[in-house]
């Protein structure tokens, strides 16, 4: 399957019936900067390695690093904007890892692959997909790896 880049305004909405294992979608990009990293951390993850360059330099990270939850929030935004699922990206659980830190100046992009498509037996109007998403920086390094279960609706019947 080929990779496709999508935008929220030009992409047709995808229903469960349109999806199959192996399909890939590539989102747009988002750039992080030090003030944004610090603002997110101050509100949601106030640890020194997210808030202060000097303290971060002495930490495990060896420099200012975005919170993993900041990377996750950016990934969610990229998916909402770039993965045109009808009804929205409705998460039903996820496994997430951060194999490398996200740094100021990093340009993030989400690369999504559909691993499984499973129609619901009890609710014929929907199903579940399993989606593997690699969030990569501008050097192609994976800064977040997430496997998500997403509720996806079937195309409404006409008539």
Secondary structure, 3 states (H helix, E strand, C coil): CCEEECCCCCCCCECHHHCCCCCEEEEEEEECCHHHHHHHHHHHCCCHHHHCHHHHHCCCCCCCCCCHHHHHHHHHHHHHHHCCECCCCEEEEEEEECCCCCCCCCEEEEEEEEEEEEECCCCCCEEEEEEEEEEECCCCCEEEEEEEEEEEECCCCCC
